Amino acid sequence: MLPDGRFLSVELATASIPFSFHGRHQYKAVLRMMAIFHNEITKQEELMGEINKSVIRSEKTTVRDVFKIPEGIFEK
């Protein structure tokens, strides 16, 4: 994210999805693009994990306390 709150977008890969047997050589580009997506999602998950570790949580008031949600309501 940029300092003014906007997001920066970058094109990482493009691919044409082949629908005919003659276009089968294009599947390499599709698989490469899927690998790039997988790597980017993995990086984002690691980053979100680091952000979650750095968040300081309140020991006193929780969302459960504010909404008065009973302790065992979501347990089966």
N, C-alpha and C positions, 0 to 999 in steps of 0.2 A: 504494500500500500504506500502511496506517495504521501508526503507530509500534509498535503491539503485534503486528504481523505479519499482521493480517487485511486482506483486500482490500475495497475500497469498490466497490459495484456501483451503476450508474446506468442507468435505462432511457432510451435515446436515441430510439427510434422503435418504433412498432408498425404492423403492416399486416395486413390480411386478404387472403389469396391467393384471387382469384376463380376459380371453376371453370366459370362459365356466361358466355354472351355478354352477359347483362344486367349482370354485375358488372365489365365492362371498365373502368369509371371508377375502380375500385380499384387498377388497375395503376400509377397515378401515385404512390400511397403506397408500393407495393412498390419502384418504381424509386428513390424518394426514400430509402427505408430502405437500399437497396443502395449508394447514393451515400454515405450516412453511414457504413456499414460500411467502404467503400473508404477514406474519409478517416481513419477511426480506425486502420485497419491501416497506412496510410501513416505516420501519426504514430508508431505503435508501432515500425515499422521504423526510422524516423529516430532515435527514442530508443534503440533497441537498438544502432544504429550509434555513437551518442555514448557509450554505456556501454562498448562494445567498444574504442573509442579510448582511454578513460580507464583501462582495465585494464592494470596493469603486469605484464608477462610475464617470467618468469625466463629468464635467458640460459644457465643451467647445466643443470639437470635438466628434461627434458620427459617427457610421457606416453609418447612413443615410446621414450625411454631406459628408463623404468621397466618397460614391458612387453616390452622387447627386440624391437621390431618392425623388421624390415629396411627400409631406405630405399625400395626400389623395389617394394614389395609391392602398392601400390594403383595403380601406373602401368601403362597398357596399351601 
